[in-house]
C-alpha cells in the first residue's frame, strides 16, 4: 500500500512535546515560524511519499550492485536523489554559513523519519552524510569547512563514517589502519574498513569518507586514534586510492550498499587530519551521537510504515464472521490488541526521539541542562527506538498471518529491514552499558534525578509507579559491582525509556482536548497513551527482577556449560 506521512501526528508532537513555538521564538531559531514548520512537515511528507516510497520494493528486490568499476544503484534512485538535492531536504538544520537553512534539528528529524518510512535503505545515505557534517562542523578547521561542507550540506556529495575493521568489530581501540604524514597537511592512509554504509555508489560524483586511523608512534587503544577526511576524489580533482572491494549480502536494507573499503592498496591514498592528533574518539562520538539518534528514528520510521500496512490489511481482509456475518479481521479482539500496541509503541518512540532532538536544539543555544538531558536520552532513543521498530514490524507480519511470511505483501521487508537497527551504530547492549557506565553518573546523577522529577511531576499513577521502581533499581546499582550493573543494564534502559515515553504520551493526551485535532486522531491518541501507561509501563515495572538479578546466575555457568 502507499505510504501516507503522519502529518497531523508529527505537527502535534512538535507542538506539545518539543515546544516548537517556544523553540522558534525570539532569537533562538527566528526563521522557524509555525508557517515554515508546517510547510516543511507537509512538504517532506509529500516528497517522501511521492519520490522515495515507490522505490522501496525495487530497492529490496534489485538492490545495490557491485562491480570492479564501483557500486551502481537501482533504476529510479538517481532521479529521486537529484530531487532530494534540488528540494534542499538535506540542508534543513545545517549551518546557514555553509549553505544550510539553520533551522532546528528536530525539523531535520521529521524529514528523516519520512524518508525512512518511505524507503529505509535509501534513507541511510543522507543519514550518514548528516553525521559527517556534524563532525566537520565541530572539529574541522575553517578552511576544511569551507572546502567540504557546502556540497555535503546540499547533498551534491555524500559522507560516510569508516570506523569498523574486520579484527576489531565494536572494539574501536583495536583498529590497525595507519596514517603517515607526507607534508602540506596531508597524510598517506592505509587500511581496510568493513560495514561502511554507502561507502560507494553512483548517486554523486564524490564521497567524503571520515576514517579513523593511527599515526606513527601513537599509543595503543583509543587514545592513539585520529580522524582523517579521505575523499573519493581529491580537492584537485584526482581520483584517490580509496576503493570499495565488495558489498555485503544482507538480511535487509538491500538498497543500502554496505561496503568493504580498501584505502591505500596502491600507496596513493591521501587524507586530511580532522581535529587534533589523538582526538579521533571525540570526533567519532560527535558523528556517532548524531547517528544514534537517527538510528533510533529509523525504528520509528519502520514502525510507522509497518503499522500503516497492518491497519490497511486488517481493515480489508475478510476472514471468519462476527455475529453471523463475514467480518474483516480488525473486528477480532486479538487483532485490535496488536494494532493498538503497534500504534502506542510507535507514538511513544516518536515522542521520545522528537523530544531528544528538541533537547539537542536547546543545547545548541547554550542550555547546559538540555545538553545533559540529551546525553542521557541518547542510549534510550537508539536502543528502545530500534527495539520498538523490530517489535512493531514483527507484529505487522503476525497481523498479515501467512501472507505476512510471503514477500509479495511487503510486511516481511519491514521486519528484515528493521533487524539491523539494534545492531549498528553501537549495539543496543553497548547503549545499555553506556547508560549505566556513563550516563547515570553524569554530573553526580543530576540529569537522571531531574528527568525523573519532571516525569513524576506530571505523570499518571502508572508512570509514577514505574518511576518508583526505576529509583529503586538505580539505588541498587549504586552499590553493585560493575558486572552486576552491566547484567541489569538492558532492563533498566527499557524501564527508563518506557517511563519517559509514557510521560510524553500522557502530556499529549492531556493537551488533545483543547486542540483542533480530528475526532479520530483524538481517540487514537488517548487510547495510545492509556495503553502505554497501563500495559507497557506495567511490563516495564516487571523488569525489576531482571535489572537487579546481577551477573551471578549466568557467571556460575562455565563456557562449556553454555555449549551443552
For each residue, the residues with C-beta under 8 A, 3 or more apart:
1: 308 309 312 410
2: 49 53
3: 48 49 53 56 117 118 305 308
4: 49 308
5: 10 44 45 46 48 49 114 117
6: 9 10 45 304
7: 10 11 41 42 45
8: 11 12 517 518 521
9: 6 12 13 347 350 521
10: 5 6 7 13 14 41 45 110 113 350
11: 7 8 14 15 37 38 41
12: 8 9 15 16 508 512 515 517 521 525
13: 9 10 16 17 18 350 351 354 508
14: 10 11 17 18 20 37 41 106 110 354
15: 11 12 18 19 20 21
16: 12 13 19 507 508 511 515
17: 13 14 351 354 355 358 504 507 508
18: 13 14 15 23 106 354 355 357 358
19: 15 16 22 23 358
20: 14 15 23 24 32 34 37 104 106 358
21: 15 24 25 34
22: 19 25 28
23: 18 19 20 28 29 32 104 106 358 361 362
24: 20 21 28 29 30 31 32 33 34 36 37 104
25: 21 22 28
26: 30
27: 30
28: 22 23 24 25 32 365
29: 23 24 32 102 103 104 361
30: 24 26 27
31: 24 36 101 102 103
32: 20 23 24 28 29 36 37 103 104 107
33: 24 36 37
34: 20 21 24 37 38
35: 38 39
36: 24 31 32 33 39 40 103
37: 11 14 20 24 32 33 34 40 41 107
38: 11 34 35 41 42
39: 35 36 42 43
40: 36 37 43 44 92 103 107 110 111
41: 7 10 11 14 37 38 44 45 107 110
42: 7 38 39 45 46
43: 39 40 46 47 87
44: 5 40 41 47 48 89 110 111 114 115
45: 5 6 7 10 41 42 48 49 114
46: 5 42 43 49 50
47: 43 44 50 51 52 83 84 87 89 114
48: 3 5 44 45 51 52 53 111 114 115 117 118 119
49: 2 3 4 5 45 46 52 53 114 118
50: 46 47 53 54
51: 47 48 54 55 80 83 84
52: 47 48 49 55 56 80 84 115 118 119 122 123
53: 2 3 48 49 50 56 117 118 119
54: 50 51 76
55: 51 52 58 59 74 76 77 80 119 122 255
56: 3 52 53 59 60 118 119 120 121 122 255 410 413
57: 60 61 410 413
58: 55 61 62 74 75 76 255
59: 55 56 62 63 74 77 119 121 122 254 255
60: 56 57 63 121 252 254 255 413 417
61: 57 58 254
62: 58 59 65 74 75 254
63: 59 60 74 254 255
64: 71 72 73 74 201 247 254 255 256 257
65: 62 71 72
66: 70 71 200 244 246 247 257
67: 70 71 72
68:
69:
70: 66 67 200 201 202 244
71: 64 65 66 67 199 200 201 202 244 247 257 259
72: 64 65 67 201 202
73: 64 77 78 201 202 203 255 257
74: 55 58 59 62 63 64 77 255
75: 58 62
76: 54 55 58 79 80
77: 55 59 73 74 80 81 122 203 255
78: 73 81 82 202 203
79: 76 82 83
80: 51 52 55 76 77 83 84 122
81: 77 78 84 85 125 155 203 204
82: 78 79 85 86
83: 47 51 79 80 86 87
84: 47 51 52 80 81 87 89 90 126 155
85: 81 82 88 90 154 155 156
86: 82 83
87: 43 47 83 84
88: 85 91 92 101 154
89: 44 47 84 92 111 115 126 155
90: 84 85 94 126 129 130 153 154 155
91: 88 94 99 100 101 153 154 155
92: 40 88 89 100 101 103 107 108 111
93: 100 101 102 103 104 105 107 108
94: 90 91 98 99 100 101 102 133 149 153
95: 98 100 102 137 149 153
96: 99 100 101 102
97: 100
98: 94 95 145 146 149 150 153
99: 91 94 96 149 150 153 154
100: 91 92 93 94 95 96 97 153
101: 31 88 91 92 93 94 96
102: 29 31 93 94 95 96
103: 29 31 32 36 40 92 93 107 108
104: 20 23 24 29 32 93 107 108 357 358 361
105: 93 108 109 357 360 361 364
106: 14 18 20 23 109 110 354 357 358 360 361
107: 32 37 40 41 92 93 103 104 110 111
108: 92 93 103 104 105 111 112 130 357
109: 105 106 112 113 293 294 297 353 354 357
110: 10 14 40 41 44 106 107 113 114 354
111: 40 44 48 89 92 107 108 114 115
112: 108 109 115 116 123 126 127 130 294 297 301
113: 10 109 110 116 117 297 300 301 304 350 353
114: 5 44 45 47 48 49 110 111 117 118 301
115: 44 48 52 89 111 112 118 119 122 123 126 301
116: 112 113 119 120 123 127 297 298 300 301 302
117: 3 5 48 53 113 114 120 301 302 304 305
118: 3 48 49 52 53 56 114 115 122 123 305
119: 48 52 53 55 56 59 115 116 122 123 255
120: 56 116 117 123 124 253 298 301 302 417 418
121: 56 59 60 124 252 253 254 255 256 417
122: 52 55 56 59 77 80 115 118 119 125 255 256
123: 52 112 115 116 118 119 120 126 127 298 301
124: 120 121 127 128 197 198 253 256
125: 81 122 128 129 158 197 198 201 203 256
126: 84 89 90 112 115 123 129 130 155 158
127: 112 116 123 124 130 131 291 294 295 298
128: 124 125 131 132 158 159 160 161 197 198 291
129: 90 125 126 132 133 152 155 157 158 159
130: 90 108 112 126 127 133 134 290 291 294
131: 127 128 134 135 159 161 287 288 290 291 294
132: 128 129 135 136 152 159 160 161 208 210 287
133: 94 129 130 136 137 149 152 153 159
134: 130 131 137 138 286 287 290
135: 131 132 138 139 140 210 227 274 283 284 286 287
136: 132 133 139 140 144 145 148 149 152 229 274
137: 95 133 134 140 145 149
138: 134 135 283 286
139: 135 136 227 274 275 279 282 283 286
140: 135 136 137 144 145 148 149 229 274 275
141: 144 145
142: 145 146
143: 146 147
144: 136 140 141 147 148 229 272 274
145: 98 136 137 140 141 142 148 149
146: 98 142 143 149 150
147: 143 144 235
148: 136 140 144 145 151 152 157 208 229 231
149: 94 95 98 99 133 136 137 140 145 146 152 153
150: 98 99 146 153 154
151: 148 154 155 156 157 206
152: 129 132 133 136 148 149 155 157 158 159 208
153: 90 91 94 95 98 99 100 133 149 150
154: 85 88 90 91 99 150 151
155: 81 84 85 89 90 91 126 129 151 152 158 204
156: 85 151 204 205 206
157: 129 148 151 152 204 205 206 207 208
158: 125 126 128 129 152 155 198 201 203 204 207 208
159: 128 129 131 132 133 152 207 208 209 210
160: 128 132 196 197 198 199 207 208 209 210
161: 128 131 132 196 197 210 284 287 288 291
162: 193 196 199 209 210 211 212 230 261 263
163: 172 175 193 212 284
164: 168 169 170 172 193 194 195 196
165: 168 174 175 176 177 191 192 193 194
166: 192 194
167: 174 176
168: 164 165 171 172 173 174 175 176
169: 164
170: 164 426 427 430
171: 168 174
172: 163 164 168 175 212 222 225 281 284
173: 168 220 221 222 225
174: 165 167 168 171
175: 163 165 168 172 191 212 213 214 225
176: 165 167 168 191 214
177: 165 189 190 191 192 193 211 212 213 214 263
178: 189 190 191 213 214 215 216
179: 187 188 189 190 213 214 215 226 228 271 273
180: 187 188 190 215 216
181: 186 187 188 215 216
182: 186 187 188 270
183: 186
184:
185: 272 273
186: 181 182 183 270 271 272
187: 179 180 181 182 213 215 228 270 271 272 273
188: 179 180 181 182 264 267 269 270
189: 177 178 179 211 213 228 230 242 263 264 269 270 271
190: 177 178 179 180 263 264 267 269
191: 165 175 176 177 178 211 213 263 264
192: 165 166 177 260 261 262 263
193: 162 163 164 165 177 196 199 211 260 261 263
194: 164 165 166 260 261
195: 164 248 258 424
196: 160 161 162 164 193 199 209 244 258 259 260 261
197: 124 125 128 160 161 256 257 258 259 424
198: 124 125 128 158 160 201 207 256 257 259
199: 71 160 162 193 196 207 209 244 257 258 259 260 261
200: 66 70 71 207 232 243 244 247 257 259 261
201: 64 70 71 72 73 125 158 198 204 207 257
202: 70 71 72 73 78
203: 73 77 78 81 125 158
204: 81 155 156 157 158 201 207
205: 156 157 233
206: 151 156 157 231 232 233
207: 157 158 159 160 198 199 200 201 204 231 232
208: 132 148 152 157 158 159 160 229 230 231 232
209: 159 160 162 196 199 229 230 231 232 242 261 263
210: 132 135 159 160 161 162 227 228 229 230 274 283 287
211: 162 177 189 191 193 227 228 229 230 263 271
212: 162 163 172 175 177 225 226 227 228 280 284
213: 175 177 178 179 187 189 191 225 226 228 271 280
214: 175 176 177 178 179 218 224 225 226
215: 178 179 180 181 187 218 224 226 277 278
216: 178 180 181
217:
218: 214 215 223 224 225 226 277 278
219: 223 224 278
220: 173 223 224
221: 173 224
222: 172 173 225 280 281
223: 218 219 220 278 281
224: 214 215 218 219 220 221 278
225: 172 173 175 212 213 214 218 222 278 280 281 284
226: 179 212 213 214 215 218 273 275 276 277 278 279 280
227: 135 139 210 211 212 273 274 275 279 280 283 284
228: 179 187 189 210 211 212 213 271 272 273 274
229: 136 140 144 148 208 209 210 211 271 272 274
230: 162 189 208 209 210 211 240 242 263 269 270 271
231: 148 206 207 208 209 234 235 240 242
232: 200 206 207 208 209 239 240 242
233: 205 206 237 238 239 240
234: 231 237 238 239 240 270
235: 147 231
236:
237: 233 234
238: 233 234
239: 232 233 234
240: 230 231 232 233 234 268 269 270
241: 263 264 265 266 267 268 269 270
242: 189 209 230 231 232 261 262 263 264 269
243: 200 261 262 265
244: 66 70 71 196 199 200 247 257 259 260 261 262
245: 260 261 262
246: 66 259 260
247: 64 66 71 200 244 257 258 259 260
248: 195 258 259 260
249:
250: 253 254 258 420
251: 416 419 420
252: 60 121 413 415 416 417 418 419 420
253: 120 121 124 250 256 258 417 420
254: 59 60 61 62 63 64 121 250
255: 55 56 58 59 60 63 64 73 74 77 119 121 122
256: 64 121 122 124 125 197 198 253
257: 64 66 71 73 197 198 199 200 201 244 247
258: 195 196 197 199 247 248 250 253
259: 71 196 197 198 199 200 244 246 247 248
260: 192 193 194 196 199 244 245 246 247 248
261: 162 192 193 194 196 199 200 209 242 243 244 245
262: 192 242 243 244 245 265
263: 162 177 189 190 191 192 193 209 211 230 241 242 269
264: 188 189 190 191 241 242 267 268 269
265: 241 243 262
266: 241 269
267: 188 190 241 264
268: 240 241 264
269: 188 189 190 230 240 241 242 263 264 266
270: 182 186 187 188 189 230 234 240 241
271: 179 186 187 189 211 213 228 229 230
272: 144 185 186 187 228 229
273: 179 185 187 226 227 228 276 277
274: 135 136 139 140 144 210 227 228 229 283
275: 139 140 226 227 279 280 282 283
276: 226 273 279
277: 215 218 226 273
278: 215 218 219 223 224 225 226
279: 139 226 227 275 276 282 283
280: 212 213 222 225 226 227 275 283 284
281: 172 222 223 225 284 285
282: 139 275 279 285 286
283: 135 138 139 210 227 274 275 279 280 286 287
284: 135 161 163 172 212 225 227 280 281 287 288
285: 281 282 288 289
286: 134 135 138 139 282 283 289 290
287: 131 132 134 135 161 210 283 284 290 291
288: 131 161 284 285 291 292 425 426
289: 285 286 292 293 375 378
290: 130 131 134 286 287 293 294
291: 127 128 130 131 161 287 288 294 295 425
292: 288 289 295 296 378 379 381 382 425 426 431
293: 109 289 290 296 297 353 356 357 360 378 381 382
294: 109 112 127 130 131 290 291 297 298
295: 127 291 292 298 299 382 385 386 421 424 425
296: 292 293 299 300 349 352 353 356 381 382 383 384 385 386
297: 109 112 113 116 293 294 300 301 353 381 385
298: 116 120 123 127 294 295 301 302 385 386 389 418 421
299: 295 296 302 303 349 384 385 386 387 388 389 390 418 421
300: 113 116 296 297 303 304 346 349 350 353 385 388 389
301: 112 113 114 115 116 117 120 123 297 298 304 305 389
302: 116 117 120 298 299 305 306 389 392 393 414 417 418 421
303: 299 300 306 307 342 345 346 349 388 389 392 393 418
304: 6 113 117 300 301 307 308 346 350
305: 3 117 118 301 302 308 309 414
306: 302 303 309 310 342 392 393 395 396 411 414 415 418
307: 303 304 310 311 339 342 343 346 392 396
308: 1 3 4 304 305 311 312
309: 1 305 306 312 313 396 409 410 411 414
310: 306 307 313 314 338 339 342 395 396 399 400 411
311: 307 308 314 315 330 339
312: 1 308 309 315 316
313: 309 310 316 317 329 399 400 403 409 411
314: 310 311 317 328 329 330 335 339 399
315: 311 312 328 330
316: 312 313 328
317: 313 314 328 329
318: 326 327 328 329
319: 327 328 329
320: 326 327 329 332
321: 324 325 326 327
322: 325 327 331 332
323:
324: 321
325: 321 322
326: 318 320 321
327: 318 319 320 321 322 331 332
328: 314 315 316 317 318 319 331
329: 313 314 317 318 319 320 332 335 399
330: 311 314 315 335 336 339
331: 322 327 328 335 336
332: 320 322 327 329 335 336
333: 336 337
334: 337 338
335: 314 329 330 331 332 338 339 399
336: 330 331 332 333 339 340
337: 333 334 340 341
338: 310 334 335 341 342 395 398 399
339: 307 310 311 314 330 335 336 342 343 399
340: 336 337 343 344 527 528 531
341: 337 338 344 345 392 395 531 535 536
342: 303 306 307 310 338 339 345 346 392 395 396
343: 307 339 340 346 347 524 527 528 531
344: 340 341 347 348 505 527 528 529 531 532 535 536
345: 303 341 342 348 349 388 391 392 532 536
346: 300 303 304 307 342 343 349 350 388 392
347: 9 343 344 350 351 505 508 525 528 529 532
348: 344 345 351 352 388 498 501 502 504 505 528 532 536
349: 296 299 300 303 345 346 352 353 384 385 388 389 501
350: 9 10 13 113 300 304 346 347 353 354
351: 13 17 347 348 354 355 501 504 505 508
352: 296 348 349 355 356 377 380 381 384 385 497 500 501 504
353: 109 113 293 296 297 300 349 350 356 357 381 385
354: 13 14 17 18 106 109 110 350 351 357 358
355: 17 18 351 352 358 359 377 500 504
356: 293 296 352 353 359 360 374 377 378 380 381
357: 18 104 105 106 108 109 293 353 354 360 361
358: 17 18 19 20 23 104 106 354 355 361 362
359: 355 356 362 363 370 371 373 374 377
360: 105 106 293 356 357 363 364 370 374
361: 23 29 104 105 106 357 358 364 365
362: 23 358 359 365 367 370 371
363: 359 360 366 367 368 370 371 374
364: 105 360 361
365: 28 361 362
366: 363
367: 362 363 370 371
368: 363 371 372
369: 372 373 447 450
370: 359 360 362 363 367 373 374
371: 359 362 363 367 368 374 375
372: 368 369 375 376 442 443 446 447
373: 359 369 370 376 377 447 450 451
374: 356 359 360 363 370 371 377 378
375: 289 371 372 378 439 442 447
376: 372 373 380 435 439 442 447 448 451
377: 352 355 356 359 373 374 380 381 500
378: 289 292 293 356 374 375 381 382 431 434 439
379: 292 382 383 431 432 434 435 439 493
380: 352 356 376 377 383 384 385 431 435 493 496 497 500
381: 292 293 296 297 352 353 356 377 378 384 385
382: 292 293 295 296 378 379 385 386 425 426 428 431
383: 296 379 380 386 387 422 428 431 432 490 493 497
384: 296 299 349 352 380 381 387 388 493 494 497 498 501
385: 295 296 297 298 299 300 349 352 353 380 381 382 388 389 421
386: 295 296 298 299 382 383 389 390 418 421 422 428
387: 299 383 384 390 391 422 428 494
388: 299 300 303 345 346 348 349 384 385 391 392
389: 298 299 300 301 302 303 349 385 386 392 393 418 421
390: 299 386 387 393 394 415 418 419 421 422
391: 345 387 388 394 395
392: 302 303 306 307 341 342 345 346 388 389 395 396
393: 302 303 306 389 390 396 397 411 414 415 417 418
394: 390 391 397 398 415
395: 306 310 338 341 342 391 392 398 399
396: 306 307 309 310 342 392 393 399 400 404 411 414 415
397: 393 394 400 404 405 411 412 414 415
398: 338 394 395 401 404
399: 310 313 314 329 335 338 339 395 396 404 411
400: 310 313 396 397 403 404 405 409 411
401: 398 404
402: 405 406
403: 313 400 406 409 411
404: 396 397 398 399 400 401 409 411 412
405: 397 400 402 412
406: 402 403 409 412
407: 410 412 413
408:
409: 309 313 400 403 404 406 412
410: 1 56 57 309 407 413 414
411: 306 309 310 313 393 396 397 399 400 403 404 414 415
412: 397 404 405 406 407 409 415 416
413: 56 57 60 252 407 410 416 417
414: 302 305 306 309 393 396 397 410 411 417 418
415: 252 306 390 393 394 396 397 411 412 418 419
416: 251 252 412 413 419
417: 60 120 121 252 253 302 393 413 414 420
418: 120 252 298 299 302 303 306 386 389 390 393 414 415 421
419: 251 252 390 415 416 422 423
420: 250 251 252 253 417 423 424
421: 295 298 299 302 385 386 389 390 418 424
422: 383 386 387 390 419 427 428
423: 419 420 427 428
424: 195 197 295 420 421
425: 288 291 292 295 382
426: 170 288 292 382 430 431 434
427: 170 422 423 430 431
428: 382 383 386 387 422 423 431 432 490 493
429: 432 433 489 490
430: 170 426 427 433 434
431: 292 378 379 380 382 383 426 427 428 434 435 493
432: 379 383 428 429 435 436 486 489 490 492 493
433: 429 430 436 437 486 489
434: 378 379 426 430 431 437 438 439
435: 376 379 380 431 432 438 439 440 489 492 493 496
436: 432 433 439 440 477 485 486 488 489 492
437: 433 434 482 485 486 489
438: 434 435 441 442
439: 375 376 378 379 434 435 436 442 447 448
440: 435 436 445 448 474 477
441: 438 444 445
442: 372 375 376 438 439 445 446 447 448
443: 372 446 447
444: 441
445: 440 441 442 448 449
446: 372 442 443 449 450
447: 369 372 373 375 376 439 442 443 450 451
448: 376 439 440 442 445 451 452 474
449: 445 446 452 453
450: 369 373 446 447 453 454
451: 373 376 447 448 454 455 500
452: 448 449 455 456 467 470 471 499
453: 449 450 456 457
454: 450 451 457 458 503
455: 451 452 458 459 463 464 467 499 500 503
456: 452 453 459 464 467
457: 453 454
458: 454 455 503 506 507 510
459: 455 456 463 464 467 499 502 503 506
460: 463 464 502 506 533
461: 464 465
462: 465 466 502 533 534 537 538
463: 455 459 460 466 467 499 502 503 506 533 537
464: 455 456 459 460 461 467 468
465: 461 462 468 469 537 541
466: 462 463 469 470 495 498 499 502 537 540 541
467: 452 455 456 459 463 464 470 471 499
468: 464 465 471 472
469: 465 466 472 473 495 541 544
470: 452 466 467 473 474 492 495 496 499
471: 452 467 468 474 475
472: 468 469 475 476 544
473: 469 470 476 477 488 491 492 495 544 547 548
474: 440 448 470 471 477 478 492
475: 471 472 478 479
476: 472 473 479 480 488 547 548
477: 436 440 473 474 480 484 485 488 492
478: 474 475
479: 475 476
480: 476 477 484 485 488 550
481: 484 485 550 551
482: 437 485 486
483: 486 487 550 551 555
484: 477 480 481 487 488 550 551 552
485: 436 437 477 480 481 482 488 489
486: 432 433 436 437 482 483 489 551
487: 483 484 549 550 551 554
488: 436 473 476 477 480 484 485 491 492 546 547 548 549 550
489: 429 432 433 435 436 437 485 486 492 493
490: 383 428 429 432 493 494
491: 473 488 494 495 543 544 546 547
492: 432 435 436 470 473 474 477 488 489 495 496 543 547
493: 379 380 383 384 428 431 432 435 489 490 496 497
494: 384 387 490 491 497 498 540 543
495: 466 469 470 473 491 492 498 499 540 541 543 544 547
496: 380 435 470 492 493 499 500
497: 352 380 383 384 493 494 500 501
498: 348 384 466 494 495 501 502 532 536 537 539 540
499: 452 455 459 463 466 467 470 495 496 502 503 537 540
500: 352 355 377 380 451 455 496 497 503 504
501: 348 349 351 352 384 497 498 504 505 532
502: 348 459 460 462 463 466 498 499 505 506 529 532 533 536 537
503: 454 455 458 459 463 499 500 506 507
504: 17 348 351 352 355 500 501 507 508
505: 344 347 348 351 501 502 508 509 525 528 529 532 533
506: 458 459 460 463 502 503 509 510 529 533
507: 16 17 458 503 504 510 511
508: 12 13 16 17 347 351 504 505 511 512 525 529
509: 505 506 512 525 526 529 530
510: 458 506 507 513
511: 16 507 508 514 515
512: 12 508 509 515 517 521 522 525 526
513: 510 522
514: 511
515: 12 16 511 512 522
516:
517: 8 12 512 521 522 525
518: 8 521 522
519: 522 523
520: 523 524
521: 8 9 12 512 517 518 524 525
522: 512 513 515 517 518 519 525 526
523: 519 520 526 527
524: 343 520 521 527 528
525: 12 347 505 508 509 512 517 521 522 528 529
526: 509 512 522 523 529 530
527: 340 343 344 523 524 530 531
528: 340 343 344 347 348 505 524 525 531 532
529: 344 347 502 505 506 508 509 525 526 532 533
530: 509 526 527 533 534
531: 340 341 343 344 527 528 534 535 536
532: 344 345 347 348 498 501 502 505 528 529 535 536 537
533: 460 462 463 502 505 506 529 530 536 537
534: 462 530 531 537 538
535: 341 344 531 532 538 539
536: 341 344 345 348 498 502 531 532 533 539 540
537: 462 463 465 466 498 499 502 532 533 534 540 541
538: 462 534 535 541 542
539: 498 535 536 542 543
540: 466 494 495 498 499 536 537 543
541: 465 466 469 495 537 538 544
542: 538 539 545
543: 491 492 494 495 539 540 546 547
544: 469 472 473 491 495 541 547 548
545: 542 548 549
546: 488 491 543 549
547: 473 476 488 491 492 495 543 544
548: 473 476 488 544 545
549: 487 488 545 546 552 553
550: 480 481 483 484 487 488 553
551: 481 483 484 486 487 554 555
552: 484 549 555 556
553: 549 550 556
554: 487 551 557
555: 483 551 552
556: 552 553
557: 554 561 562
558: 561 562
559: 562 563
560: 563 564
561: 557 558 564
562: 557 558 559
563: 559 560
564: 560 561
